[in-house]
Amino acid sequence: MREIWENRITHMQCPRIVTIIGGGGKTSLLYYLLTVVNEMGLAAVGTSTTKLSSHCLSGASFFTIKSIEEGYQAVKEIIHGKEHKIIMYGQDPSNSEKMLGISSEWIEQLAMQAQETIFVVEGDGAAGKPIKGHASYEPVIPSGSSLVIVMIGIDGVGKKVNFQYAHRPHRICELVGAKPESLITIEMIAKLLFHPQGYLHNCPTESQIIFFINKVESNDQYKQAEALAKKIIDCKHPQVTGIIIGSIKKGEGVWLQG
C-alpha cells in the first residue's frame, strides 16, 4: 500500500494539501501518511479542521497555535530543517483527549509558505464510526486541497443505521430515504457518497478525489469492497482518479483506476 501513496504524493501540485474525510479510520490514515511522507524524505505537517485525537505519533513534535503568526513560527521549524514531522493544533480546555482543529484558511496560507511540505488534514469527524451523515457545514476542506481522500469502513456493511455503527444515523436516513435501524448496504453507502448533500458536497472542484475503502480484512469484506468500488466507478465522477481497497491495520491495499 505504501507505493500507492508514494505515487499519489509524488505528483501533487502546490499547495500540497491532502484532506481526509468520511469515516472508518481517518486519524489512523493521517498518522500513516505522515510517516510515509517522512520516509520519502519530505517534511510533513498533520492537522485538522475539526477535533483530532491526541494519541501519540512517534517522532512528531506538537505545536499549539492560537494565531496564524504562531503557525508561521511552527512552519519555520520545518523550513529550516529543525523538524521533519509536526502536528499543529488548537487546545481544547474541556477535553484533554482531543486537540482542536485550525482554520482552513490558515492551512492554505501555511501550505503556500512551506511549498515543499506535505500538509495532511482531517476534514471532519465521525466519532470512530464507519459511515456518517454530514451536516450542512461539513466536511471542512481547505479550498487549496490538491487531493481529497474519502474514507469508508467496509465493516459497517450489514450493521444497522444507528448510533452504534453510524455517525448521525438520522441524517443518513434522511439523505438516502431509509428507515431508522435499516441495515447498511453497499447501495446505501454509494447513494450517500454521491448525494448532493453527502460526502462530496463541499469538495473543491479542482481537487483530485480518491476513495479508500478501509478495514477490508476478510474475503467477504473484499467482495463487498469490490462491489462498492464498482458502483463508485460507474458513477463516473470527473474528479475521481482511483479507489483503494485495503486495510491500514494490515498495511495492505489494492489500487483500482477510477
N, C-alpha and C positions, 0 to 999 in steps of 0.2 A: 504493500500500500504506500510505502514511503516514496517510491518512484513516481507514483501518480501525482502526489502533492508536489514533489520537486519540479515536475514538468509544468504544473499549473503556476507555481510561484516564479519560476524562471522567466516566464513570458508575460508577467504582469506589467502593466503600464503605470506610470506615476499619475496621481498619488497611489502608493502601493498599500491599499487598504483592502483587507479581507473581512467581510462581515458574515457572521454565522447566525442564522435564525432558525426557529422551529422548536422541536423537542426531541428528546432521545439521545442526549449526550453532548450538548453544545460545549459545556465547560471542559469536558474531557478532551474534545477535539481542539479547543482553543489551546490548552496546555500542550497537547501533542504537536500542534503546528508550530508553536513557539520553539519547541525542541528541534523539530525538523529544520526550521529556518536557521537556527543557531548552528546546527551540524552541517549546514550548507555553507557556513562561513559568513552569514549575514546577520545583521543586528535585528532584534525583534522587540516590539512593544505589544503587550497584551492589555486590553482594556475593555470597557463595556459602556453601552448607553443605558443600561439598566443595572440591577444589582448583580454582583458576581460573588461566587463562593470564595471564601478565603483559605481554602485548603492549599497546603504548601506546594509550590512549584520549585523543584530542586534547581539551584543555581541562579535563580532570579532575584533581582532587587526590587523592593516595593517602594513606590513613591506616592504619597498622598498629596493631591494638588487641590487647591481651592481657587485658583485663577489660571488664566491662560499663560501668565508670566511664569508661574511655578511649573507649568507644563513645559515651557521652553527650557527652563533650567534642567528638568529631568531629561529632556531630549538631548541637551548638550552632553550629558554623560554618555549617550550613545554615539553622537557625532565625534566626540573626542576620543572614543575608544576605551573609556574607563569602564563602561558596562556593555554587555552584549545581549542581555535579555532582561527586560524590566516589566513590571506590572504597574500600571498607572490607574489610580482610582480616587474616589472621594470617600470620606469616612462616614459610616452610619453609626451615630452615637447610640442608637436604640438596639442595635444588633451586631455584636462583635463577630458573628459568623458570616456576615455579608459585607461586601465593600460596595459603595455606591458607584454608579456609572458617572461618566463625564459627558459634557455636551458634544453632540455630533459635529457641530461647527468647530469646536476646539480640536477634535480629532483630525478633521480635514486640514486645518491650519498647521498643526504639528506635523502631519504627514508631508506637507509641502516643504516644511522646514528641514526635515530629515528624509530626503528623497530616496536614499539608498536603504532606508529602514522599512521593514515589513510591519505594518500595524494589523493585528488580529483582534477583531472586535466582536463581542457578544451583543447582538442587536435586540434581543427580547428575552423574557423569562418564561419558563414552562413548569416550574416547581418540580422538576425531575420527571415529568410525565412524557410518554412517547409522542403524543399529539396535543395540539392546543387550538383553541378558538381565539383569534386575535381581536383585541379591542380596536376601535377606530384609529387610535393613535399609534398602533403597533403594526409591524416592527419599526424600531427607530434605526434606520440605516443611513450612515453618512452618505450624502449625495455623491461624494467622490469615490465610492467603493468600486474598485476595479472588478472584484469578484464577490458574489454573494453565494454562500453555501446554505442550502435549505436542508435541514436535518429532519428525518422521520425515524422513530423507533419502531421497527417491524414487530417488536414484542407486544405492541398494542393490538395487533390484529386478533380478532376473536374474543377480545375483552369487551366489557360494557362501557358505554359512554357515560361515565360517572366520575366523581371526584377522585376515585382511587386510580383510574387509568387515563384521565384526560384533564388538561388544564382548561378551565372554563367550559365544562361539558354543555351547559345550556346554550352558550354561544355557538358551539359546534352544531348542535341540533338545529338551531335557528338557521345557520348558513346552509346546511345540507338537506334540511327538510326531514330530519329523523326524529323519532320519539325518544324521550329520556330513557336511559338504560338499554337502548338498542345496542346490538353488537357492532363493534368497529370492523368494517370490511375494507378491502382494497378499493372498492368503488367509492366508499365514503371518503377515504383519505385522498384519492385522486380529485374528487369533487371539491374537497376542502382546499387542496393545494392551489387550484386554479380558479376558485371562486373570486369574483371581482373584489370582495372584501376579505379574502382569505390570506394565505401566506405571502403572496407576491404583491399585494395591493399598494404597498409603499416602496416597492423596489425601484431604484433609479433606472431610467430607460437605457442608460449607457452601460450598465453593469452586465458582465457575464454571469450566468447562473449555473451552478452545479447542484444537483440533488444528491444527498448522501443518505442512503437507506442503511441505518446502523443496527447493531445488535443482531446481525444475521449469524447465528451460531449453531444451526442445525440444517439438515436437508430440507425439512418442511419450511423453515423460515427462508431458505434460499429460494424455493419455488414461489413463495409469497412475494418476496422481494422482486423476483423476475417479473411476476405478473404486474406489480405496481410500476416497475420500470417501463414495461411495455405501454401502459396507459399514459405515463409521462411522455414518452417518445411520441405516441400517437397524437398528443395534443399539439405537437409541432410549434411550441413556443419559440419565437425567434431568438430569445436571449439564452436559451438553454444549450449549453455546449456539451454536457455529458451527465452521466449518473454513475455514482459509486455504490456498489453493493458490498457491504463488508461489516467488520467489527473492529472498533477502536481497541476494545479489550484484548482481542487476539492479534491486533496489528495486521489484519488481513483485509484485502479489498480487491474488487474487480472493477475495471473501468468499462463503461458502455458509452459509446458515442451518442450524443443527443441528436 
